[in-house]
């Protein structure tokens, strides 16, 4: 007899085409215990964070529905790379967090975030959702302390916010796999960018995440990153650099093509966008990352949806 969680995991696998890391389900359990009647909003009051994407499947929002669009597009923002699967959304400037899965079939990666209405720069926020939320909490703590010092008239309000953050922090620490007693600025400075994934990055990319592939499958480009990125930003048709990536693919270095594809993804212009699709698709194929190829193709075909919520895009997305 299968359990409700096992059925939900199977539903996610069917809708997304791969198994999400165990961390996702641990975090769902945490949210459901924190706010049993509204687990999707378990973090909303204290941190302005709402659980979305795969969590909505776990919450039953897709039960009995056959979406027109692939779940790969659910909460997929225009600039989201294929590796980015949004799981938490904020309320300001398109801030969102996602599981960044270099190879969904292997389940390895980290949690990353960026503002979709700001410069396209992605940051690594932790090895799992607990760490990413804790980092956001400590940034919020730091901000609250600074505001309180500048606005003594409303000190009581800020004190109440700090009390709420302290309560949530205590709960998070009981669920986290790592014990980190630091708070506020001290925490952010020590753990602000230290996911284990960073140790596996073999080449940097323009948006900040880099690529993770077996080192033997990537070779250096003829240009260093600073000059490379400058040219990609300025030139409408950097064909010679694309040809270098194509040569690397033919020579058995798909990581090189993946890097150039990522760098082109972070630029603008129709020609460069077409090159990005070409190189990413070819690199994923060579690396055996078929799940990401499918995400890329779904994204390309539907990149201009009016909303990141696919049920709202279909006109039947009332929550």
N, C-alpha and C positions, 0 to 999 in steps of 0.2 A: 504494500500500500504506500503510495507516494504522499509526501507531506505537502502542505500548502507552499512552503518555500521551494521545494523541489519542482513543483508545477510552475511557479513563477520563474525560476531559473530556466526551465525548459521554454517557457514563453519568450523570455528575453533572447535565448539562443535562436529561436525560430525567427524572431523579428529582426535581430541585428546580424545574425549569421556567425556568431562566435560567443564564447563564454566570457563574461566579465570576471575580473579578479574577485577573489573572496572578500577583499576589502569593501567592495560595494555593498555586499549583503550584510556585513558587520555594521557598516554605517547605517544601513536601513533599519537594522534592529535597534541601534542607538537612537535614531530619530523617532522610531515608533514608541520607544519607552519614554522618551523625553516629552513627547506630545502625542499621546495615543490617538486622539480624535482627528488630529491634523498633522500627521508626520511630515508632510511635504513642507509645512511651515514651522517646523520645530526650531529653526534658527532665525526666523524672520524678526521676531521682536528684539532680540539682543544684537543681531549682526546684519540685519537686512539681507539675508540670504534665503533663497527658496530652492528646494530640491526639485529638479526637473529631469527631462530626458528619461533615462532608464528607470529612475525612481518613480516616474509616473506609471510605468508599466507595472512595477511592484505594487503601486497603490491601487491598481485596477482600472485606471482610466481608459485602457485600451481593450478591456474585456468586452467581447461581443461586437467588436468593431473590426472592419477590414479596411485599413487606411488606403487611400489612393496612392499616397506617397510612401516611399521607403522610410523606415524608422531611422535610417542613416541621416535623414534630413531633419529629424525632430530636434529642435534647438541647435541646428547647425547654422552658424553665422556666416556671412558672405566670405570672410577671410579665414575661417577655420581651416587649418590643414587637415587632410584626411585622418591623421593620427589623433585628432582632438575630438573627444566625445563629451559634449557638455552634460554636466550632472548637477551643477549648482549655478543659479543666476542671482546677480545683485540687482540693485535698483538705480544705479547711477552710471551713465555713459556706456551702457552695454557691457558692464563688468560681468564676466562669467568664468567659471572654473570647469575644467574638464579632465577626464582621465586621458592622459597623453600616452597612447599605446603604439610603440614603434612597430610591434608585430602583434596584432590582436590575438592570433592563434596561440602565441606564447604567453600572453598576458602580462608582459613586462613593460614598464614605463614609469610614469610618475603622475602627479597632479599638477596642472599648469593653469595659468589664468592670463587674461588680458582684457583691455577695454576696447570693444568693437568700434566705438565712436572716437577713438583717439589714435595715436600712432600705433602701427602694427608691431608691437613688441611683446612677446610672450615671456612670462617668467615661470620658472619651476618653483612650486610652492611647497613641495613635500613628497615623500614617498607614497603617502596614502591620503585619503580624504580627512582623516583625523588630524594629520599634521598640517594640511592646507587650511583647514578651518581654525586650528589653533593659531597659526601664523596670522590669519586675518583678525582673530580675536585680539592678539597682542598688539597689532597695529592699531586697532580700535581703542585699546587701553591707552596706548601712547598718545593718540590724538585727543582722547578724552581728558587726560591729565594736562595736556598743553592748553586745551580750551578752558579748562577750569582755572588755570593760573592766569589766563587773560581775561576771564569773565567771572569775577568773584561774586557778582550779584546773583548769578545762577549756579553757585557752587553746589547747592543741595540737589539740583537736577543732575549735575555731572556725577555727584557722589552716588546717586541712585543708579546711574548707568554703570558706574564702576562696580557697584555691588552686584548688579546683574551679570556683568562679565565675569566677576569672581566666582559666582555660583556656577555659571556655565563652564568655566575653566576647570573647576573641581570635578564636574561630571565628565568632561572630555579626558581629563588625566586618568580617571578610573578605567576608561575604555581604551586609551592609547597603549600601544605596545612599547613605547619608550617613555622613560621618566625624565621630564624636563622641568625643574622647579623654577627656572627663570621666568620673569614676566616683563611685559611691556617692551621698552627699547632694548633691554639686555637680551631678551629672548630673540627679538627680530634680528639683532646684529649677529647673534651666534648661530641661529638656525635659518636665517632668511633665504639662503640659497645653497642648500647642502643635500639635495636628494642623491641617493645612490646612483641614479641614472647618469648624473653628470660624469661619473667615473668611466662610463662606457661610451661617451661621445667621442667619435673619431675625427670629426670635422665640424667647425662652427658654421652657423648659417645666419643670414641677415636678421631674421626675426628673433634670434636668441636661443633657440632650442637645440641647434646642432642635429647631427644624424647619428644613429646607433646602428652599426652594421659590423659584421666581422672585419677586423682591420685589414685582412688580406684582400677584401673585396673593394677597397677604396685606395686610390692613389692621388697624390697632390696635383693640383691644377697648375698651369703655367703662371698664373697671377696669384699674389697674396690677397688675402681677403679684403684689405682696405682698398686696393686698386680694383679688384674684381667688383666689389659692391658699388664703387663709384661709377664704373662703366655701365653696370647693369641699370643703375638708376638713370643715367644720362642718355644712353643710346636707345633708339627706338627698335633697332634690329641688331642685337649682338650675335650675329650668325656665327662668327668664328668661335665664340665661347660655347655655343650650342654644338657646333661641330666637334669641339674638343670633348664634350660630354658624350656625344654619339660614338666617337672613337673609343672612349673609355669603356662604354657599354660593350662594343664589339670585342674589346680586348679582355673582357671579363672583370671589369671594375664598376659594377652597378652603383656602388656607394658614391662614386664621383658624379654620376648622372643624378643621383638622388640629391646630392648637395646643390648642384646647379639648379635642379628643378625647384628645390626649396627657396633658393635665393631669388629665382624668377617669380615664384609665387608671392614674394614679399614686395614686388615692384608693380608698376601699373603700365597699361598699354596692351592693346589687343594682340599684337604679335608676340610680345613676351609672355602673355597669358597662355597663348596657344603652345608656345615652346614649353612652358611649365607643365601643362597637361601631358604633352608628349613624353617628356623626360621622366616625369613622376610615374606615369603608367608603365613605361618600359622598365624603369628601375624596380618598381614593385613586382612586375612579372619575373624579372631575373632573380629577385630575392625571395620569391615564393610567397609574397604578401598579398594573396588574392583578395582578402577582405578589404584591404586598403584600395586596391584597384576598383572594386565595386563601389566603395564610398566615393572615390574620385569621380567615377562616371556618373553616379547619381547626383553628385554636387554640380558637376558641369552642366548636366541637363536641366537642373532646377535651381540654379544659383540665384535667380531673381525672384524667388517666392516673396510675397508681401509680408510674411511673418515667419518667425522661426518655429512657431507651433503648427505642426502639420494638420492638426485637427481644425484649428482656426482657419488655416488656408483652405480647407475643404468646406468651411462654413458650418461645421457641426462640432465645434470645440468648446462648448460651454463646460465650465468646471463646476 
